[in-house]
């Protein structure tokens, strides 16, 4: 298994945020005014394997323990989940697990901004980066937890995955989320597993979400902490 120091911070990934192409607007109602509810974005063994294959292709390491996590944060390989009026973090999530990859942060900013503009309520992140140590503990208390190693290991171990809460979302919001996420999955920019027992959207975001030739804007750090900071980073 690879170690964190095999990853080298690159300025365009760790110090700046980029604008990804805007997704196609979500159509919620048919001509008769009835809500269109897309089918659930169900997970599969193949999707879990694919998430690990992409992580390996992108050279992402699995984070072994809290020491590794903090080292990757200090190198800029992980950034804070970009909280704002549009995006909250579950209060039960420990501070040292409120991190993700820079391109995941950009995805969260774009998704949360679009959702907030439509519904004026925030989305909630329930889970982000995890360590192998924590995943092994989770396996003992959660029968649905993914393994900590192998071709179906949890993608949370690389920092590329986040879980967004479904609890509290209306039927219209669920329909909107599916309509927003499905095209991105079809384009290969993300993988989605809609979980029902844990009631969340489990999303792996890939480097391809952010075009390699995108023009850098402001620091991702500027998107954290307040609605004003979010607006500054996006305009």
C-alpha positions in Angstrom: 0.0 0.0 0.0 1.3 3.4 -0.9 2.3 6.1 1.5 1.3 9.8 1.7 4.7 11.1 0.7 4.3 9.6 -2.8 1.8 12.3 -3.5 3.3 15.6 -4.5 1.3 18.8 -4.1 0.6 20.6 -7.4 -0.3 24.3 -7.3 -3.3 23.9 -9.6 -4.8 21.2 -7.4 -4.0 22.3 -3.9 -3.8 26.1 -3.8 -6.5 27.3 -6.2 -10.1 26.6 -7.0 -11.4 26.3 -10.5 -14.8 26.8 -12.1 -16.2 23.6 -13.5 -18.6 23.7 -16.5 -22.2 24.4 -15.2 -24.4 21.3 -15.4 -27.5 21.2 -17.5 -30.4 22.9 -15.6 -32.6 20.3 -13.8 -36.1 19.9 -15.2 -38.4 19.2 -12.3 -41.9 19.3 -13.9 -43.5 17.9 -17.0 -45.9 19.8 -19.3 -48.8 18.9 -17.0 -47.0 20.4 -14.0 -46.3 17.1 -12.3 -43.0 16.5 -10.5 -40.6 14.3 -12.4 -38.8 12.0 -9.9 -35.9 10.2 -11.5 -35.2 6.6 -10.3 -32.7 6.2 -7.4 -29.0 6.3 -8.2 -28.3 2.9 -6.7 -24.9 1.6 -6.0 -23.3 -1.7 -7.1 -20.2 -3.8 -6.6 -19.0 -2.6 -10.0 -19.3 1.1 -9.0 -17.3 0.5 -5.8 -14.6 -1.3 -7.7 -14.6 1.6 -10.3 -14.1 4.2 -7.5 -11.0 2.4 -6.4 -9.7 1.9 -10.0 -10.0 5.7 -10.7 -8.3 6.5 -7.4 -5.4 4.2 -8.4 -5.2 5.7 -11.9 -5.1 9.2 -10.3 -2.3 8.1 -8.0 -4.3 8.8 -4.8 -3.0 7.3 -1.5 -5.1 5.7 1.2 -4.8 7.7 4.4 -3.5 5.3 7.1 -4.1 7.3 10.3 -4.6 10.8 11.8 -0.9 11.6 11.5 -1.0 10.9 7.7 -4.2 12.9 7.4 -2.7 16.0 9.1 0.5 15.7 6.9 -1.6 15.6 3.8 -3.6 18.6 5.0 -0.4 20.5 5.7 0.8 19.7 2.2 -2.4 21.0 0.7 -3.4 17.5 -0.6 -6.5 17.8 1.5 -8.6 21.0 2.1 -11.4 21.8 4.5 -14.9 21.0 3.5 -16.1 24.5 2.2 -18.9 25.3 4.7 -21.2 28.3 4.1 -24.8 29.3 4.3 -25.4 26.7 1.5 -23.4 23.8 3.0 -23.2 22.6 6.5 -21.4 19.7 8.2 -23.0 17.3 10.6 -22.1 18.5 14.1 -21.2 14.9 15.0 -18.4 14.7 12.4 -15.0 15.2 14.2 -13.0 18.3 13.1 -10.1 16.2 11.8 -12.4 14.4 9.4 -13.9 17.5 7.8 -11.5 17.4 4.9 -11.6 16.3 1.2 -9.6 16.6 -2.0 -9.5 20.1 -3.6 -11.6 19.1 -6.6 -14.2 17.6 -4.3 -14.4 21.0 -2.5 -15.0 22.7 -5.8 -17.8 20.2 -6.6 -19.4 20.8 -3.2 -19.3 24.6 -3.7 -20.9 24.3 -7.1 -23.6 21.8 -6.0 -24.4 23.7 -2.8 -24.7 27.0 -4.6 -27.0 25.6 -7.2 -29.2 23.8 -4.6 -29.3 26.9 -2.4 -30.4 29.1 -5.3 -33.3 26.8 -6.0 -34.4 25.9 -2.5 -32.8 28.4 -0.1 -31.8 25.7 2.3 -28.4 24.2 2.9 -27.1 20.7 2.1 -25.3 18.7 4.8 -22.1 16.7 4.6 -22.3 13.7 6.9 -18.9 12.2 6.1 -15.8 13.1 4.2 -12.2 11.8 4.5 -11.6 8.8 6.7 -8.4 6.9 7.7 -7.8 3.2 7.4 -7.6 3.1 11.2 -11.1 4.6 11.5 -12.5 2.4 8.7 -11.3 -0.7 10.5 -13.1 0.5 13.6 -16.2 1.3 11.6 -16.4 -2.2 10.1 -16.8 -3.6 13.7 -19.8 -1.4 14.4 -21.5 -1.0 11.0 -22.3 -4.1 9.0 -22.7 -1.9 5.9 -19.2 -0.4 6.0 -16.9 -0.9 3.1 -13.6 -2.7 3.6 -10.4 -0.8 4.5 -8.4 -2.5 1.8 -8.8 -4.3 -1.5 -10.6 -3.5 -4.7 -13.8 -2.5 -2.9 -12.1 -0.4 -0.2 -14.0 2.7 1.0 -13.2 5.6 -1.3 -13.4 7.9 1.7 -9.9 6.7 2.5 -8.5 8.7 -0.4 -10.5 11.9 0.4 -12.3 11.7 -2.9 -15.7 10.8 -1.4 -18.3 12.6 0.6 -21.7 11.6 1.9 -24.6 14.2 1.7 -27.6 13.7 3.9 -30.9 12.9 2.4 -32.7 13.2 5.7 -34.7 16.4 5.7 -34.8 16.8 2.0 -38.2 17.1 0.3 -39.3 14.9 -2.5 -38.7 17.8 -4.8 -35.1 18.2 -3.5 -34.5 14.5 -3.9 -35.7 14.7 -7.5 -33.5 17.8 -8.1 -30.4 16.1 -6.6 -30.8 13.0 -8.8 -31.3 15.2 -11.9 -28.2 17.2 -11.0 -26.0 14.2 -10.2 -26.9 11.8 -13.0 -25.4 13.8 -15.9 -22.2 14.2 -14.1 -22.1 10.4 -13.4 -22.8 9.7 -17.1 -19.9 12.0 -18.0 -17.6 10.1 -15.8 -16.9 13.0 -13.5 -18.5 11.4 -10.4 -19.9 8.1 -9.2 -23.0 8.1 -7.0 -24.4 5.5 -4.7 -27.7 6.5 -3.2 -27.9 4.8 0.2 -31.2 4.2 2.0 -30.3 2.6 5.3 -27.9 5.5 6.0 -30.1 7.9 4.0 -27.4 9.7 2.0 -25.9 10.3 -1.4 -22.5 8.8 -1.4 -20.5 10.6 -4.1 -16.9 10.1 -5.4 -15.6 13.1 -7.3 -12.9 12.6 -9.8 -10.1 14.9 -11.0 -11.9 15.0 -14.4 -14.6 17.1 -12.7 -12.2 20.1 -12.9 -10.8 20.7 -16.4 -7.0 20.7 -16.4 -6.9 24.0 -18.3 -9.3 25.8 -16.1 -8.5 29.4 -15.1 -7.7 29.6 -11.4 -9.9 31.8 -9.3 -9.5 32.3 -5.5 -8.1 30.0 -2.9 -10.4 27.2 -1.8 -9.8 28.3 1.7 -11.7 31.5 0.9 -14.9 29.5 0.3 -15.0 28.4 3.9 -16.6 30.0 6.9 -19.3 32.4 5.7 -21.7 33.1 2.9 -19.8 36.3 2.1 -16.6 34.3 1.6 -18.4 31.9 -0.7 -19.8 34.7 -2.8 -16.3 36.2 -3.1 -14.8 32.9 -4.3 -17.4 32.4 -6.9 -17.5 35.8 -8.6 
